């Protein structure tokens, strides 16, 4: 049965679209293969360069060490030779002086004897008197050969086997690094980097995380420690960054090879505190607020409602001051000036003593007191939208989870008006409190 022209045309179009989609998919796979080939080639080339440089450095260092050791040993030979030859030189001078004295005496005696006992009697008498004053029976002692040094070099050829064994075991080539980046999660003004160990035979003690803008040629350290997760702050929105991680075994100094670099970015606008509030000093990026010693009090709000339901809002307390029951850290539907705390309607917050407030009312559940280094997180999800008689006139009900110091409280928050985004804020009554938001 033949298809109608329109159906035939439609089927042809669908076949063309399917072929185009198939071609695109194959093109992407070819691109993936090219990237994989490039990674193998580039990493192999880099590894060759590293190995050549390392072994050239080793050869230079070993040659230098051997030369220094040879100079030291030769100096020892020179010192022993000089110190032990000097007594022999002194003895030789004494003997040569005796030989010369004896030769002169022999010559003089032979002349005296040839003169006879007549008129030469005076020469014989003078010679005999001179000879009596020379100790012809006193001979200097010459050391036996067994009593003087006989230098030699003691060289242990087994060092070659030892060095050879170490050289043959020195260095390894790994086909892949022992750790890899597992996940990149965007945050307002930051990126959470998570990594994992992929080599079961490698026992990691510390990790080292680096990052850089993709336009930069230099990586910089951002974290060294035992955790497998870190949030990198000061991330510009919509800018690509590269991340890489390596590890170090327990008791070792050298780091493992770097993981395959991963590219991440954040599309979320960074959280910022409102500038110009007299009671607080802000960092250059306006994500850190420090309660100064100004007398003015009130709530420091975010510069815009940048927190959206479904995200995690995190506060980290960098330093603490004297606590007050009216202190607050939290979120609100809108800015309301004239209040000295977020412990009010249309806001949820935690006080520095751990008390939790919802729309100005304190809950029975309480979190631990906030201390230096404490992290307070807010996770808010929309439960119902629109008006409802059961919601006491509220237009929206939100499910709020506040976590602090490994404890959390969960509750519903009723708002009088619907809102797509929320403000965050804080209030402290005494100086010294410093809070980072991300």
Long-range contacts (C-beta under 8 A, 24 or more apart in sequence): 39-260, 47-173, 51-171, 51-173, 54-171, 73-153, 77-151, 80-149, 80-151, 81-151, 84-148, 84-149, 87-143, 88-143, 88-148, 91-140, 91-142, 94-140, 95-140, 95-142, 98-140, 101-134, 102-136, 105-130, 105-131, 105-134, 105-136, 174-257, 177-246, 177-256, 177-257, 177-258, 177-259, 177-260, 178-202, 178-204, 178-247, 178-256, 178-257, 179-204, 179-207, 179-245, 179-246, 179-247, 179-256, 179-259, 180-245, 180-259, 180-260, 181-243, 181-244, 181-245, 181-259, 181-260, 181-262, 184-243, 184-262, 184-264, 186-264, 186-265, 186-266, 186-267, 186-268, 187-231, 187-235, 187-266, 187-268, 187-312, 187-314, 187-438, 188-266, 188-268, 188-269, 188-270, 188-271, 188-306, 188-311, 188-438, 189-233, 189-234, 189-235, 189-237, 189-266, 189-268, 189-269, 189-270, 189-271, 189-285, 189-287, 189-438, 190-231, 190-232, 190-233, 190-234, 190-235, 190-266, 190-270, 190-438, 191-231, 191-232, 191-235, 191-241, 191-243, 191-264, 191-265, 191-266, 192-229, 192-230, 192-231, 192-232, 193-229, 193-230, 193-231, 193-232, 193-243, 193-245, 193-264, 194-228, 194-229, 195-228, 195-229, 195-245, 195-259, 196-228, 197-247, 202-247, 202-249, 202-256, 203-249, 203-250, 204-247, 204-248, 204-249, 205-247, 205-248, 205-249, 205-250, 205-251, 205-252, 206-247, 206-248, 207-245, 207-246, 207-247, 207-248, 208-245, 208-246, 208-247, 208-248, 208-255, 209-243, 209-244, 209-245, 210-243, 210-244, 210-245, 210-258, 211-241, 211-242, 211-243, 211-244, 212-241, 212-242, 213-239, 213-240, 213-241, 213-242, 214-239, 214-240, 214-241, 214-242, 214-263, 219-244, 231-314, 231-438, 233-287, 233-436, 233-438, 234-285, 235-265, 235-266, 235-270, 237-265, 237-266, 237-267, 237-268, 237-269, 237-270, 238-265, 238-266, 238-267, 239-265, 240-264, 240-265, 241-265, 268-306, 268-311, 269-304, 269-306, 270-306, 270-438, 271-302, 271-306, 271-307, 271-313, 271-424, 271-437, 271-438, 272-302, 272-303, 272-304, 272-306, 273-300, 273-301, 273-302, 273-303, 273-437, 274-300, 274-301, 274-302, 274-303, 275-303, 287-436, 287-437, 287-438, 288-318, 288-434, 288-435, 288-436, 288-437, 289-426, 289-434, 289-435, 289-437, 290-319, 290-433, 290-434, 291-321, 291-428, 291-430, 291-431, 291-432, 291-433, 291-434, 292-431, 293-431, 297-340, 297-427, 297-429, 298-337, 298-338, 298-339, 298-340, 298-427, 299-328, 299-336, 299-337, 299-339, 299-340, 299-341, 299-342, 299-425, 299-426, 299-427, 300-425, 300-426, 300-427, 301-332, 301-335, 301-423, 301-424, 301-425, 302-423, 302-424, 302-425, 302-437, 304-423, 305-334, 305-419, 305-421, 305-422, 305-423, 306-421, 307-331, 307-378, 307-380, 307-421, 307-422, 307-423, 307-424, 308-420, 308-421, 308-422, 309-380, 309-381, 309-382, 309-398, 309-422, 310-380, 310-381, 310-382, 311-379, 311-380, 312-377, 312-378, 312-379, 313-377, 313-378, 313-379, 313-380, 313-424, 313-437, 314-375, 314-376, 314-377, 314-378, 314-437, 314-438, 315-375, 315-376, 315-377, 315-424, 315-426, 315-435, 315-436, 315-437, 316-373, 316-374, 316-375, 316-376, 316-435, 316-436, 316-438, 317-370, 317-371, 317-372, 317-373, 317-374, 317-375, 317-376, 317-433, 317-434, 317-435, 318-372, 318-373, 318-434, 318-435, 318-436, 319-372, 319-432, 319-433, 319-434, 320-352, 320-370, 320-371, 320-372, 320-432, 320-433, 321-428, 321-430, 321-431, 321-432, 321-433, 322-430, 322-432, 323-352, 323-353, 323-369, 323-370, 323-430, 324-352, 324-428, 324-429, 324-430, 325-351, 325-353, 325-355, 326-351, 326-427, 326-429, 327-351, 327-352, 327-353, 327-427, 327-428, 327-429, 327-433, 328-357, 328-425, 328-426, 328-427, 329-370, 329-376, 329-425, 329-426, 329-435, 330-357, 330-378, 330-424, 330-425, 330-426, 331-378, 331-380, 331-422, 331-423, 331-424, 331-425, 332-422, 332-423, 332-424, 332-425, 333-415, 333-416, 333-417, 333-419, 333-422, 333-423, 334-419, 334-423, 335-423, 335-425, 340-427, 340-429, 341-427, 342-425, 342-426, 342-427, 346-415, 346-416, 347-425, 348-378, 348-400, 348-402, 348-413, 349-425, 350-376, 350-402, 350-404, 352-428, 352-433, 354-404, 356-402, 356-409, 356-411, 358-400, 358-411, 358-413, 359-413, 359-414, 363-409, 363-411, 365-409, 365-411, 366-409, 367-402, 367-404, 367-405, 367-407, 367-408, 367-409, 368-404, 368-405, 368-407, 370-404, 371-405, 374-404, 374-405, 375-403, 375-404, 375-405, 376-402, 376-403, 376-404, 377-401, 377-402, 377-403, 377-404, 378-402, 378-424, 379-403, 380-413, 380-422, 383-412, 385-418, 386-418
